[in-house]
Amino acid sequence: MVRLALAVVIVVAAGAFAFWQISSRPEPPERANRERSFTVAALVPVAAAHTPKIFAFGEVVAGRTIDMRSQVSGEVITVSPNLVVGGRLAENDVLLAIDPFIYDGALADAKIAVADTRLQLSVAQEQLAINETNLVAAEQQYDLSVRDFERAASLLAAGSATDKQVDDRALIVAQRRQSLDQTMGSIRVQTATIQRQRAAISRAEWVVAQAERAVQNTTITAPFDAIVTAQSAQPGRVIAANEIVASLYATNSLEVRFTLSDRQYGQLVSAGLIGREIVAEWDIEPVPVSAAGIITRVGAEVDATFGGVEVFARLAPDPDLALRPGTFVSVSLDGITFENALRLPETALYENDHIYRIQDGRMARLDVRLLARDGAHVIVGADLPAGARIITTRLAQAGEGVKVNVEGEEPPAGDRPREGSDDQGSPPVGPPLPGRGR
């Protein structure tokens, strides 16, 4: 029992001592809660007229291409040394020549046929002239025979002529009438013959023109200044009529095909799209290749796969231009001009509809209208108080009422951390400020 009582006394004494130690410990100094602030960059924007640049990616295409076909068949006897893939041709340069022997012979035959037909026409015209002369004589003889018959009939009535004399003169009238009718029939026949010969001459002359065209077609020439994209002609090769011997594209009709978004297209159409200048750049080493151009037309359909509207710009002719069809280029052009607008770094814009300005050392939301993007900047419309400073630093904790300090400026004395304290940059104590958001 004594031992048990002694153990209880020791435990109670130890507990009392521990309680005394705890209760007599000095209270720690109360630490004040400090609000966290952020250092930001800011600027004072000025409303002015701003014209954003529109950037897109496009492809160089040939605006004018042609497949050169042989209009005649035959053996190739000569080929231009420039008729190779990538070769440059000037307008009317000879691409190749086909053996013209057969076509020269056909042309000679056609010319002989024209000469023969013209000779026949001359004969028919001469015969017509003779018949027209005979017609005059036949008419005179017929008139004389009629008057002679009328006199004989008068004499018969007076008893001075016999019936036989009258009948003989009537027979002469009939014979002269028959001769006159035959002459008139010959004239009609000769007139028809002349018309037929003239038609034959026209047909023969068309055959001559066709033969001359065939002879000309034995030589194939470039229709414009061009670059060769394909060719299949070689000396000694026999080619068929309508066979493709080369493919060309015009060097002065290169175009850039690119796509504008629906928004960009709508803005530019209202301000005038056709005729707007563009700059296409091929980013190669060591010096990029640039070319100016003008928008000439819009695609026939909206691209449902990628969205937007396809636009074509004609590049300025340049014989030394290194661009070729199939080259991918970047395209830049001026957008529409926005009056009384603000141009800010894109980091200043949140959710495409608001920015923050500094008011009494804190962030204050300001609603804006996004008008356009200009590279790393945005152009917005806003009712901005004079002299207001806009925060351009992107903050994940951005929100209404967040405390900020402008980079390069000393914070207010009451906001400076005391030397040796660890409050700088610590998160705020207590509930979050209202309106906090990205």
Secondary structure, DSSP 8 states (H G I E B T S, - for coil): -HHHHHHHHHHHHHHHHHHHHHHTS-----------EEEE-EE----EEE--EEEEEEEEEESSEEEEE-SS-EEEEEE-TT-STT-EE-TT-EEEEE--HHHHHHHHHHHHHHHHHHHHHHHHHHHHHHHHHHHHHHHHHHHHHHHHHHHHHHHHHHTSS-HHHHHHHHHHHHHHHHHHHHHHHHHHHHHHHHHHHHHHHHHHHHHHHHHHHHHHHTEEE-SSSEEEEEE---TT-EE-TT-EEEEEEETT-EEEEEEE-HHHHHHHHHH--TT-EEEEEE--SSS-EEEEEEEEEEEEEE-TTT-SEEEEEEE---TT----TT-EEEEEEE---EEEEEEEEGGG-BTTTEEEEEETTEEEEEE-EEEEEETTEEEEE----TT--EE-S--TT-BTT-EEEETTS---GGGS--TT---TT---SSS--TTB--
